Amino acid sequence: MATVRLPPVIRPAAGGNRTVDVDGGTLREALEDLFARYPETRAQIVDDEGDLNRFVNVFVDREDVRLREGLDTSVAEGSTVIVMPAMAGG
């Protein structure tokens, strides 16, 4: 089991939860477990093709998954998955 930490903007779609415990050996599997329980979170995290939304950053144990294996990044027992909205500015 891993823990997904959700930002305030996604929490209403996850029943107000700040964290959700999920099962899965990869990020894809862990997110699918989250989406199965809280379907409204899907559109906020992945796009229509099932890839990470470009306006969302995801970290597994503090490492950006885009610099690793993306959705195929391993998620170990006790891992922390952090979902963060991307910030832009000028």
C-alpha positions, 0 to 999 in steps of 0.5 A: 500500500502507498499513500497519495497526497492530494492538493487542495484543488483535487480534494473535493473530488476525493471526498475531501481527503488530503491523503488516500491509501492505494494499492499498485506496483506502478504509478499507473496501477496506484492511480487506477486504484485512486480513480476506481474509488474517486472517479472525478479525480481522473480528469484532474490528473490524466488526459483523455489518452490516459497520460499525465495531464501536462498541468499536473506534476507527480512525484514518487518518493520525492522524484519527478516521475517524468524524469523516471518511467512516467506512469510505469514508475515503480511504487513500493510498499510505503511509498508516497505519491504526491500530486501537485498542480504545475505552477507557471508564472512570468 
